[in-house]
């Protein structure tokens, strides 16, 4: 279960970074 959560977290962080690179509004809101 722990490995599953870790994998999910890594995917989430990857998506956030990807959104940041595209200048997404989601990233802008998260950094505030």
N, CA, C and O of each residue as an XYZ file, in Angstrom:
128
protein
N       0.838     -1.207      0.000
C       0.000      0.000      0.000
C       0.872      1.256      0.000
O       0.574      2.232     -0.689
N       1.937      1.216      0.773
C       2.825      2.384      0.854
C       3.446      2.670     -0.521
O       3.550      3.822     -0.941
N       3.848      1.615     -1.199
C       4.463      1.798     -2.518
C       3.451      2.382     -3.503
O       3.804      3.167     -4.383
N       2.179      1.982     -3.338
C       1.132      2.487     -4.222
C       0.949      3.989     -4.012
O       0.836      4.744     -4.978
N       0.919      4.422     -2.747
C       0.761      5.850     -2.445
C       1.962      6.633     -2.955
O       1.821      7.735     -3.487
N       3.143      6.051     -2.786
C       4.362      6.725     -3.239
C       4.328      6.902     -4.756
O       4.696      7.952     -5.280
N       3.880      5.858     -5.446
C       3.792      5.914     -6.906
C       2.781      6.968     -7.334
O       3.007      7.702     -8.296
N       1.665      7.037     -6.613
C       0.618      8.005     -6.929
C       1.131      9.428     -6.711
O       0.854     10.326     -7.506
N       1.881      9.620     -5.625
C       2.432     10.939     -5.318
C       3.415     11.373     -6.398
O       3.421     12.530     -6.818
N       4.242     10.435     -6.841
C       5.218     10.761     -7.878
C       4.520     11.177     -9.162
O       4.957     12.103     -9.846
N       3.421     10.480     -9.487
C       2.670     10.828    -10.701
C       2.038     12.202    -10.558
O       2.010     12.978    -11.514
N       1.528     12.509     -9.364
C       0.892     13.801     -9.124
C       1.908     14.930     -9.265
O       1.647     15.945     -9.911
N       3.078     14.732     -8.641
C       4.138     15.749     -8.718
C       4.561     15.934    -10.173
O       4.802     17.056    -10.618
N       4.649     14.829    -10.909
C       5.039     14.895    -12.319
C       4.033     15.718    -13.121
O       4.409     16.525    -13.971
N       2.744     15.498    -12.833
C       1.702     16.243    -13.548
C       1.764     17.723    -13.200
O       1.577     18.578    -14.065
N       2.029     18.024    -11.923
C       2.104     19.427    -11.492
C       3.282     20.115    -12.181
O       3.162     21.241    -12.664
N       4.417     19.422    -12.218
C       5.602     19.994    -12.877
C       5.318     20.215    -14.357
O       5.710     21.231    -14.931
N       4.630     19.248    -14.970
C       4.300     19.361    -16.382
C       3.397     20.571    -16.615
O       3.573     21.312    -17.582
N       2.428     20.761    -15.716
C       1.508     21.895    -15.830
C       2.269     23.203    -15.647
O       1.992     24.194    -16.322
N       3.236     23.195    -14.720
C       4.030     24.401    -14.470
C       4.794     24.794    -15.732
O       4.854     25.970    -16.093
N       5.369     23.806    -16.389
C       6.145     24.084    -17.599
C       5.267     24.693    -18.675
O       5.742     25.477    -19.497
N       3.980     24.337    -18.677
C       3.061     24.858    -19.675
C       2.442     26.177    -19.215
O       1.631     26.771    -19.925
N       2.831     26.630    -18.018
C       2.286     27.890    -17.517
C       0.835     27.742    -17.106
O       0.020     28.634    -17.344
N       0.516     26.624    -16.493
C      -0.872     26.361    -16.112
C      -1.299     27.234    -14.940
O      -0.478     27.609    -14.103
N      -2.584     27.553    -14.887
C      -3.134     28.360    -13.791
C      -3.088     27.567    -12.489
O      -2.942     28.146    -11.412
N      -3.213     26.241    -12.587
C      -3.197     25.385    -11.399
C      -1.879     25.587    -10.646
O      -1.865     25.717     -9.422
N      -0.787     25.611    -11.389
C       0.529     25.792    -10.774
C       0.608     27.155    -10.105
O       1.149     27.288     -9.007
N       0.071     28.154    -10.766
C       0.113     29.514    -10.233
C      -0.638     29.591     -8.907
O      -0.178     30.237     -7.966
N      -1.784     28.937     -8.835
C      -2.583     28.945     -7.610
C      -1.881     28.175     -6.494
O      -1.916     28.584     -5.333
N      -1.244     27.057     -6.851
C      -0.576     26.230     -5.839
C       0.613     26.963     -5.219
O       0.889     26.816     -4.028
N       1.299     27.738     -6.016
C       2.481     28.441     -5.504
C       2.118     29.615     -4.609
O       2.989     30.173     -3.941
N       0.857     29.997     -4.585
C       0.446     31.146     -3.772
C       0.253     30.736     -2.328
O      -0.093     31.569     -1.491
